[in-house]
């Protein structure tokens, strides 16, 4: 189910809402500015905060204006590439974001250098600058570093990170909110390369899988074949006296390629005189990070690291600048745009594109093998150098992606991070596979929200002393229901502190009021409302009554009455009713008749007696009484009790109301009938409860 509206404007904060909402703020039917929002049960998770590599300034950002970032509880950064992490300083320093931020240790270490370089490049045009170096430092101070397989809980949201391949420190995140599990792959690779392990399949199947679709249904060459083809092309360019240019757009690919070339040069002595350069201060700084975190790489690197750090390169050099470069003979170089313009006109030279190219970039354009290129100064040069493409981008192809998707058995699959046509082809292929199953495939555009319904049962886990009890059939368990976020437990009161750090407290409510009538009169009114009243202390002048086994009333002196009860919702309600009776007992019409009028009962007429019966009923039920030709109708909460005053029969569908009316009527008759029983109109008639008043 998909709907278009402004994200974050629903009532998703309602804990009883069974809909999970997912919105792309970026990377919806595109590659770049990765940013996704998950909302469920009042919790909000943000996945990645990137920029678009083909755009500048505010246009490069995800659609942050379409969402209230103050709602975000948690931001997870999958890896350090700019299209997944470069807008982090903007989010932290320029918006109302207040959540916590998590990423792996290598991601945080390398992101520091990448963002500093991004600020330096952006300073070329200050109008496009999104943030400063100070903003970078402040945002990374907020970021918390985690290890693979560590499970963290934040505000009721649990998440675990797993290796994703792709680049050093890249992580997939398995997120759980109220029992619903979501796996976000980020960019991932299921093929082990020279230094990285393959992405792991989590041990728990998710309900929702959010996966990249970069290559759609394309199938890539196996890595050994790509390495062989790369080294063969480079060797052939060198043999013909040319220079080889390898533009590398992303860290991770740099490290992979230098490991391949360093080993190939080592195995081919005839190439030892041909220099290999990578000309990037950023890459040099990050090499130190790679050298530090070899323990997070694959077995091959870890074993080699016991003898010599694999990133201490033997044949690959760092070139500080073009000024230090003597362009005199065959070489392999990573300086891209400047050398492209110098070498593009020589047929002996070669360009090999080794990464994924985003629409709108120079790299994407040159893959079309144009007849000429335009320089940064506007000059047009003929293109004579050869152009080849060998993708070393560490993304899954269709075979790897589909196998991973099938293995996770998610009921909802959300495709992100893919150009429209690639994503469409992958979606179609997956639908064909799942055509006879209930699995749903989604490919939302940016700012297009999808709502997924999850109805789960609420389960409470019995813990502590109660867990040892083995109930028999018919038994019931009494305990305290404890809920923390979305986890519920049932505990014995004595176990509460051990399992939760909380203590039980009993609050005794006590109120003392003035009461100038007799205990007998008070008892009469209490029984009229509550039925039988227990006498705890049978002192004629200072008795103690117990109402409904929860409210105690004690005469502490001749004219002072103390009311006491244990505070809770039910007891407080009953105590309010008791207090109302106590405060009105002295002035009620029934009390006046019982205590202040001369005794004239033997001389009253039947009409007077009926009038006094009505008076008792009015004192108890107030304005809810309606008089009929033969009796009285009492209406309480849409329920009616009918009294026939000629027979004293009570007719009512509600048992509790009928009992209450019968009790009030009985008290009224007991008060009046003994004094003039011979002339009562109901003389000799059997009453509804079986008593005879004759």
N, C-alpha and C positions, 0 to 999 in steps of 0.2 A: 504494500500500500504506500503510495507516494503522494505527497502534496507539496505545493509551493507556497511558502509564506515566510515571514521573517523568523529566523531561528531564534529560539530562546523566549518566544512570546506565548508559549502554551502554559497550561497548568501542570507541567511535568513535576513541579515540586511536591505535588500531592503524593504521599507515600502509598496511597491505595491505587494509584494509576498503574495499570498493567501494560502500558505502552512504553517501549524503548524508542527514543528518537535519535536518528543519526543524520548529521548534516556535514557536507563538504564546504569548508570555507576556502579550499584550494585543492588542486589535483583531482577535480571532478571532470572527467573527460579531457584531461590535459596532463602533461608532465611538467611539474614545477609548482612552487609555493604550496607544498604539502601541508595541509592543516585540516583536521577532522574533529568533530564534536560528537560525543556520546552523552545522552541524558537519560537517566532512569532512576525512579524512586527518589527524586530530589537530589541526586548526585550528578555531577558533571565532570567529564574527563575530556581533556584536549590532547590530541595526538599530533605532534610535530608543529613547527612554526617556521616555515621556509619562505623563500622568495622565488620569483620566476626568473630564470637565468636570461630570458630574452627580453625582459622589460626593466625599466629603471624607476627609481624613486617610489612614490606611493603606488604607482601602477603595478609594481612588482609584488606588492603585499597580498596575502590572502584577504578575503572580504571581511575584515574585522568589524567594519561598520554595521554588518548585518547580525551581529551577536553581542550580547552584553557579557563581556569577559569577566566581570565581577562575579558571575555565577560559577566560574570554573574552580573546582576543588583541586584539580590535579592536572599537571602538564607533563607528558612523557615525550622525550626526544629520542627518536629511534637511532639516529647516527649523525655524524658531524657535517655531512654534505650541505651546501648552502641552500639547496632547494628543499631541505627538511629542517634547517635550524637557523638560518640567517636572520629571521625576523624576531628571534627571541629577545634581543635587547629592546626592540620597539615595543613588544608586548609588555615587558616588565616595567619599562620606564615611561612609555607614552600612552598607556591605556590604564583602565581601572582594574586590571588583573591583580588578584591577591592570593592566588593558589600556590601550592608547592610544586617544585620542578625536580624531575629526576632524569638522570642519564647515566651511562656507564662511565667508569674512570677514564678509559682512553678517549671516549667522546668528549668529555669535559676538557681534557688536556689539549686535544688537537683543536677543538672548537675555539679555544682562546686565540690561537694563532690565525685561524681562518677568518674570524670576525675582525681581528685587528687589520688583516690584509684587506678585507671587504671595506672597512672604513677608509683605509688609505686610498683605495681605488675610487671610492665614492667621492672623495674630496676633490677630485678633478672637476666635478660640477657640484658645487655646494647646494644648488637648488634640489638636487636629487638625494642629498644625504639624509638618511632616515634616522641615524643616531650617531653618537660620538664614541670615542674610546672610553670615556668615563662611563657611558651607558653600558658598554660591553662588560667592563669590570663589575659594575653593580649587578648586572643580570647574572653573571656567572657566580657571584658570591651567593646568590639565592639558590643556585642549582645544587642538588644533593647527588653525590656519586654513589652508585650501587654496583654490586657484583652480579654475574650471571647466576641464575637459579635462586637468587634471594627473593623471598616473599615479603612484601611490605604492605602494611595496612594504613590507609589515610582516610579518616572520616567515614569509615565503613566500606571503603573501596579497597579491595585486595588486588595486588598485581604481582606477577612474577616475570622476570626477564629471562630470555633464552637466546643463545647465539643465533645470529641471522646470516652469517657469512658476509657477503657484500664488501664490507670494509672492517678494519680493526675497531672493535667495540660496538659494532652494529648489533641492535637487539630487537627481537620480537617481544611483544608484551601480551601476556595472558591476563585479562582484567576480569574480575568478578564483582558484580553488584547485585545484592539480594538474590544470589543463587544463579544469576544469568552470567554466562562466561563468554567473553569476546576475545578473540585472538587477532591482534594487529601485527602484520608481518613487517611493515615498513618496506624498504628495499631489501630483498634477500636472495641468497643463492644456495641451491642444493648441490652444488658441485665444489668439492674441495680443490683449492688452487695451490700455488706455491707456498703460501703462508697462512691461509685461513682455513678453518674447519667449515664443513657444510652446515647449513641451518638445521637445527634440531626440530623434530616433531614433538611438541609437548605431550606428556603422558595422559593428559585429560582432553577429551574431545570438547571443543567449544560449541556454543549455540550459534554464535555469529563468527564468521571469518571475514576479516577485512584484508584483502590481498592486493598487491600490485598487479598491473596488467601491462607492463611496459612493452613487452615484445608480442603481446597478443597471442596469435597461434603460430608464430614463427618458431622454427626449430634451428638452433644454433649448432655450429660445429663443436665436437668434443674438444675440450681444452688441449690435450696433447696435439691434436691436428692443427689447432690455431697457433700453438707455439711453433710447430714445425714450419707452417706457412709463413709466419712472421719472420723467423730467423732466415728462412730461405730468401724472402723478398729483400731483406736488409743486405744479406750477403751479395745478392746479385747486383744491387744498386752500387755497393762498394766496388765490386769487380769492374763495373763499367766506368769507374772513376767519379761517381756521383756522390752527392750528400743526401742523407736520409733524414727527413723531418717527421717526428712523431708528436703531434700536438696531444697533450694529455690534459683533460679538463678537470679531472677530479683526483683528489688524494685517494690513495688506495690503489688506483690503477698505476700510479707512478711507482709505488713500492713493488707491485707485482711485476711490472715490466723490467725494472732494474734487476730484480732477482733472476728473471729469465735471461736477460742479456749478459749479466755478469757470469752466469754459469756457461752460456754458449761461448763467450769470449775465452773463458778458461779452457774449454775443450777444443778450441781452434787457435793454435799458436800463430797462424798466419795473420790473425786479426789483432794481435797484441799491439801493433803499431798504430792501429786506427782508434782514435779517441771516442769515448761516449760521454756526453755531457747531459746533465739535467741542470737547467739554469733557473733556479727558483730558490730564493732565500726561505720562502715558506716551506717548500719541500724539505730543505735542509733541516729546518727546525723540527719538522714533524718526523724526520728520520730518527731523531733522538728519542722521540716518544715511542716509535716502533721498536727501537732497540731495547727500550725499558719493558715493554709489555709482551715480550715473546712468550710468556707463560699463558697468554690468552689466545695463542695461535695454535696451529695444528701440530700433530706429533712430529712431523718432519722437521719443523722449525725448532721445536723444543729439544729434539735430540741433537741437532746440529749446534744448538746454542750451548751445549755442554763443552764443545771444543772451541768454537769461534762464533761470535755473534754474526748471524747471516747478513745483517744490515751494515756490517763493516765491509763495504764493497771494495773489490780489488781492481776492477777495470772501469768503473763508472765514477765520473768526477762531477763535483758541483761547480758550476760556472757562475761567478758572482754577477757578471754583467757582460754585455756584448763588447765592451771596451777591452775585456781580457781575452776575447776570442780571436784567435788567428785563423781566419777562414781560408786555409791554404790547400786543403786536400780533403779526401773522403772522411766523413765522420757521421755520427748519429747524434741528433740534437733534439732537445725538447723545447727550445725557444720557438714559439709558434709564429705569431703574426709578422714580426720584423723579418725573420729569416724566410718566411713564405714569400714576402715581396722581393727579397734578394735572390731567391733560388727558383722562382716560378718560371722564369723564361728559359732555363737550361734543361734540355731534354734528358741529360744524364741523371738529374736529381729525381728524387721520389718523395711523395707524401703518403704516409700511411695513417689513416684515421683509426684509432684503437678504442674509442669510447662511444657512448650513446650520444647522438646529436639531437638537440631540441630544435623544434620548428622556429624559424626566425633568426637563427644564428649563422655566422659565416661558415662554420663547419658543415652545417646542413646544406648550404648553398653550393659549396665546392664539391660535395659528393655528386652533384649533377654533371661534373666535369665541364664547366663552362669554358668557352673559347678564350675568355679574358677575365681578369679580376680587377676590382677597383681597390687602389691602395687607400691608406688612411688619409692621405693628402688629396685624394680625388683623382689621381692619375690612373689610367687604365693600362694594364700590362697583359701581353699575350700569355696564355697558360700553356707551357710546353712540358712541364714536369709530369711524371706519371702519378696517378692517384689510385690508391687501393684502400679498401675498408676491411678491417678485421676486428670485430667487436670483442674487447676484453672487459666490457662493462659487466660487473658481477651481478647480473639480474637473472632470474629464472626464465628459461624459454618455455614454450607450451608444454613440452613433455614433463619438465621438472615441476612446473606450476600446477598442472592438472593432477599429477600424481600426489603432490602435497595436499591439494584441495580434497581429493577423494579420501586420502588417509585421515583427514581431520573430521570427516563426517558431520560437518556443520549443517544446520537446517536453513541458515540464511548465509549467503555469500555476497559480499559487497565488493565490487571491483573499483579500484581507485588507481591513480598514478599511471595513466595510459592515454595516448592520443585516441581521439574518438573512434576512428576506424579500427585500430588495433583492439580497443576494448570491446567494440561491437562484435568483432569476429570471435573473440574469446567468449563473450557472453553467449553467442549462438552455439558454439561448440559445447559449452557446459550445459546449456539447456537440452541439447540433443542427448547428452549423457544421462541427464536426470529426468527425461521426459515422462517416465513412469513412477517418479518419486515425488515427495512433497517438498523437496529442497527448492528454495526460491533464490533466484539470481538477480541482483540489483546493480545498476550502474548509474547512480544519481549524478546529475550535473552540479556545478557549484551553486550553493544556496538552495538546492532542492532537497527538502527534508523527506526522509522515509520513516514511517512509524511501524514498529514490529511489536506484535502483542505477545506477551509471555504471562501465562496464568500459572502460578506455582502454588503449591500447598505450603502452609505455614507449619513447620515442624519444630517442636521444642524437645531438646535433649535433656533427659533426666540425668542428673549428676550428683556426686557426693554420696551421702548416706542413703538417699532414696534409690540410687542406682543399685544398691546391694539388696534392696527389698524385692522379694519375689511375690507379687500379688497373686492371689487365687481368684477364681471366677467370682464376680460379684463384688470384689474389693474395689475401693477407690483410694487414690493417693492425694494427700493434701500437701501442698508446698507453695513456695513463692515462685511466680513466673517472672524471670529476669530477662529483659531484652536489651541488648547492646547493639546498636545499629540494626543489622538484619539477622543477628544470631539470638535465638531464644533458648533459655534453659529453665528447668524446673529444679528447685533446690529446697532442701529442708531449711527452716529459719536458722538453725545453728551452723549451717554450712555457708551462709551468705557472705560472711566476712572473708573466709578463706578463698572463695572462688571469685569474688567481685570487689573485695575491699570495702564493701558497704556494711553498715550495722543496722539491725532492726531497732525500732524505737516505738514504744507504746505511749501515746499521749492521752492522759486522763483529763477530760473536760469536767469542770466543776463550776456551778453557778448557785449562789445563795440569794433567795428572794423572800420578801415579806409575805406572810399568809396568815390572815386573821380568822379564818373559819376553822371548823373542826376537822380532824383527820377523817372522820366518818364521811363528811361531805366530800372531801377530796377523793376518797376511795370510790364514792358513788360516781363521780364524774369520770374518773379514770376507767372504771369498769364499763361505763356507758360507751366509751370509745374503744377500749382495748380488750374487753372481755375480762377473763379471770386475772386477778392481780395477786401476786405472791406477797405474803407478809414475812419479811425477814426478821424484824424485831417486833414482837407482839406487846408493845407498851401502849396502853390506852391513850396516854397523853403525848408520848413521843415515839410513835411507831416508825418503822422503815418499810417502804413498799418497793417491790421490784416489778417493773413493767417490761413485758416481752423479753425477760431474761437479759436485759442490756442496760436499762435505765433504773438507777436507784434514787428514791426520794426519801430523805430522812428529816424528821423534825428535830433540829439541833437545839431549839428552844420553843417556848410556847407559841411565838409568832414568827419564827424563822424556819424556812424550809430549804434544805440543800439538795440540789439535783446533780447527779454525778454519772458519767458514762465514759467509755473508751471511744476516743474520736475516730470515726471513719464515716464513709459516705452514708451508709445505712443507719448507723446509730445517730448521726447528726440529724437526719431527717426525723427519726422518731422523737429525739429530744426536743426538736422544734415543736412537734405536735403536743408533747407533754407540757412544755412551757406555756403554750397557748391555752391549754386547759386550766393550768394553775392560775394564770393571770386573769382568766375570765370566770373562774368558778364562783368567786364571791358575789359577782354582780349578775350572774345568769338568772333568768326568770324562774328556772326550776329551783335554784337555791333559795330565792326569795320565798317561794311557796312553801318549801320544806322547812324553813327556819323562822319566818317572821309573821305569817298570817295566823289568826285565831283558828281553832279547829272547828269547821262547820261542815265536815264531810257528810255527816249523817243527814243533813238537811238540804244538800244540794240536789238539783234536778238532773235528769239524764242529759239534758242539753248542756248544762254546765260541766258535767263530767267529760262529755265528748270534747268540749272546748278545751279542757285542761289536757286531754290526751294530745290534741292538736298543738297545744303550747309546748309539750315535751318534744314533739317531733320538730317544731320550728326551732327550738333551742339547739337541737342536734344537727338539723340539715339546712337551716336558714332559708334562703330564698329559692331553694330547689323544690319547694312544695307547691303543688297545685291541688285544689279541692274539687272533688266531683260530687255527684248527687248522693253516692253511697259511701264515699270514702276519700282517700288521699293518694295522689301520685307523687312519688319522689324520684327526681331525675338527677343522676350523677354520671358525668362523663358519657352522655348519650345512652346510658342504661337506665331503665325505668323499673321501679318497684311499686306495685299497686297494693294498697291496703283497703280491704272491705271492712268498714267500721261496724257493720251489722253482725259480721261473723268473726272479725279479727283475723281473717285469712290474708296471708302475704303471698303475692304472686310475682316472681322475678326470675329472669334467666341467669342472672349473675349470682353465684353462690355466696361470695363474700359480701355483696351488698345486701342480699336477703338476710344473711346472718346478722348483719349490723342493724337492719331495721327491726328484725324480730327481737334482738337484744334490747333496743331502745324502747320498743313497745311493751316488752315484758316489765322493764323497770318502771315505766309509767303506770302500768296496771297495778304492780305491786305497791306503788305509792298511794294510789287512790282507792282501789277496790275494797280493801278490808274494812273501810269505814262505812260503807253503804251498799254492801253486796246484794241485799235483797231487792233493790230497785234498779240494778244495772241492766242495760238493754241486752247485754250478752250473757245474762244469768243462765248458767247451765250449759252454755255452748262450749264444746271442746276446741281449744286453741291449736294453732298449727304445730306447736311442738309437743302436743299431747297433754299439756296442763289444763286443768279445769279451774275456772275462776268462779266458784259458787260455794 
